[in-house]
Amino acid sequence: MKPHRNDGIDPAARSRARRRALQAVYAWQLSQSSIDKVIDQFRHEQDMEVADLEYFEALVRGVESNCAELDAGLAQFIDRGIAQVDPIERAVLRIAAYELKFRPDVPYRVVINEAIETTKRFGADHGHTYVNGVLDRAALFWRATEAQSSRRG
């Protein structure tokens, strides 16, 4: 059994933050509203006290401010234009891409697993398979050292 790291991070609150972030990014993608308006709406309408609010906001703002870079990075791993990807899967991929590229403190396996579980919950029947394939390839590219050492171990 691996020793438990007590770094002050509540994994369940982080998972809830990712689910809320998915909903917020999805709403932002569809509405074209300002990200501030979307975040404020989620603060008032969603049950946010059980989620990691700081992480929720970091994910949503990170996706919005880096969207062009994230989409360009994902383009090499997807089989169609980003606009043709299902909106839920697109939001999941953008959030996971943000975490893979800009949050090295989050292990890549956690990023991929959370993306798969979120897609299973909110996405199309086999959307999680697509998300898994895209993120596996992205992780090997963006987190090559971490991914390769993990596969050897």
C-alpha positions as CSV (number, residue, x, y, z in Angstrom):
1,M,0.0,0.0,0.0
2,K,1.3,3.4,-0.9
3,P,1.8,5.9,1.9
4,H,-0.9,8.5,2.0
5,R,0.2,12.1,1.2
6,N,-1.4,14.6,3.5
7,D,-0.9,17.7,1.4
8,G,-4.1,19.4,2.4
9,I,-5.9,18.4,-0.8
10,D,-9.3,16.7,-0.4
11,P,-9.6,14.4,-3.5
12,A,-13.5,14.3,-3.2
13,A,-13.7,18.1,-3.1
14,R,-11.4,18.3,-6.1
15,S,-13.5,15.7,-8.0
16,R,-16.6,17.9,-7.3
17,A,-14.7,21.0,-8.4
18,R,-13.9,19.2,-11.7
19,R,-17.6,18.2,-12.2
20,R,-18.7,21.8,-11.5
21,A,-16.0,23.1,-13.8
22,L,-17.2,20.8,-16.6
23,Q,-20.7,22.2,-16.2
24,A,-19.4,25.8,-16.1
25,V,-17.1,25.3,-19.2
26,Y,-20.0,23.6,-21.0
27,A,-22.3,26.6,-20.2
28,W,-19.5,29.1,-21.3
29,Q,-19.0,27.2,-24.6
30,L,-22.7,27.3,-25.4
31,S,-23.6,30.7,-24.1
32,Q,-20.6,32.7,-25.1
33,S,-21.2,34.7,-21.8
34,S,-18.2,36.2,-20.0
35,I,-16.4,33.7,-17.8
36,D,-17.0,36.0,-14.8
37,K,-20.8,35.8,-15.4
38,V,-20.6,32.0,-15.7
39,I,-18.6,31.7,-12.5
40,D,-20.9,34.0,-10.6
41,Q,-23.9,32.0,-11.8
42,F,-22.4,28.8,-10.6
43,R,-21.5,30.3,-7.2
44,H,-25.1,31.2,-6.7
45,E,-26.9,28.3,-8.3
46,Q,-24.7,25.3,-7.5
47,D,-24.0,23.5,-4.3
48,M,-20.5,24.8,-4.2
49,E,-19.7,24.5,-0.5
50,V,-18.8,20.8,-1.0
51,A,-16.4,21.5,-3.9
52,D,-12.9,23.0,-3.9
53,L,-13.9,26.5,-4.9
54,E,-10.4,27.7,-5.6
55,Y,-9.7,24.8,-7.8
56,F,-13.1,25.1,-9.6
57,E,-12.3,28.7,-10.4
58,A,-8.7,28.0,-11.4
59,L,-9.9,25.3,-13.9
60,V,-12.6,27.5,-15.4
61,R,-10.4,30.6,-15.7
62,G,-7.5,28.5,-16.9
63,V,-9.5,26.9,-19.7
64,E,-10.9,30.3,-20.8
65,S,-7.6,32.2,-20.8
66,N,-5.7,29.3,-22.5
67,C,-8.4,28.0,-24.8
68,A,-6.7,28.7,-28.1
69,E,-3.5,27.0,-26.9
70,L,-5.4,24.1,-25.4
71,D,-7.4,23.6,-28.6
72,A,-4.2,23.8,-30.7
73,G,-2.5,21.3,-28.5
74,L,-5.5,18.9,-28.6
75,A,-5.7,19.1,-32.4
76,Q,-2.8,16.7,-32.9
77,F,-4.6,14.0,-30.8
78,I,-8.2,14.3,-32.1
79,D,-9.6,13.0,-35.3
80,R,-11.7,16.0,-36.2
81,G,-11.8,19.7,-35.6
82,I,-12.4,20.7,-31.9
83,A,-15.7,22.3,-32.9
84,Q,-16.9,19.0,-34.1
85,V,-16.2,17.2,-30.8
86,D,-19.3,16.7,-28.6
87,P,-19.7,19.8,-26.3
88,I,-19.4,17.7,-23.1
89,E,-16.3,15.8,-24.4
90,R,-14.8,19.1,-25.6
91,A,-15.2,20.7,-22.2
92,V,-13.7,17.6,-20.5
93,L,-10.8,17.5,-22.9
94,R,-10.1,21.3,-22.4
95,I,-10.2,20.9,-18.6
96,A,-7.9,17.8,-18.7
97,A,-5.6,19.5,-21.2
98,Y,-5.3,22.5,-18.9
99,E,-4.4,20.2,-16.0
100,L,-1.9,18.2,-18.1
101,K,-0.2,21.3,-19.4
102,F,-0.4,23.8,-16.5
103,R,-0.9,21.7,-13.3
104,P,2.1,19.4,-13.0
105,D,1.2,19.1,-9.3
106,V,-1.7,16.8,-10.4
107,P,-0.5,13.4,-11.5
108,Y,-1.4,12.7,-15.1
109,R,-3.2,9.4,-14.1
110,V,-5.5,11.4,-11.8
111,V,-6.2,13.9,-14.6
112,I,-7.1,11.1,-17.1
113,N,-9.1,9.1,-14.5
114,E,-11.1,12.1,-13.5
115,A,-11.8,13.0,-17.1
116,I,-13.0,9.5,-17.9
117,E,-15.3,9.4,-14.8
118,T,-16.7,12.8,-15.5
119,T,-17.4,11.8,-19.1
120,K,-19.1,8.6,-18.0
121,R,-21.4,10.7,-15.8
122,F,-22.2,13.5,-18.2
123,G,-21.2,12.5,-21.7
124,A,-22.5,10.2,-24.4
125,D,-22.5,6.4,-24.0
126,H,-19.0,5.8,-25.3
127,G,-17.6,9.3,-24.9
128,H,-15.3,8.2,-22.1
129,T,-13.5,5.8,-24.6
130,Y,-12.8,8.7,-26.9
131,V,-11.6,11.0,-24.1
132,N,-9.4,8.2,-22.7
133,G,-7.7,7.7,-26.1
134,V,-7.1,11.4,-26.7
135,L,-5.7,12.0,-23.2
136,D,-3.5,8.9,-23.2
137,R,-1.7,10.2,-26.3
138,A,-1.6,13.8,-24.9
139,A,-0.1,12.6,-21.6
140,L,2.6,10.7,-23.4
141,F,3.5,13.9,-25.3
142,W,2.9,16.6,-22.6
143,R,4.0,14.5,-19.6
144,A,6.5,12.2,-21.4
145,T,8.9,11.7,-18.4
146,E,6.1,11.0,-15.9
147,A,4.1,8.8,-18.3
148,Q,7.1,6.7,-19.4
149,S,8.4,6.2,-15.8
150,S,4.9,5.2,-14.8
151,R,4.6,2.6,-17.6
152,R,7.9,1.1,-16.7
153,G,7.1,0.9,-13.0
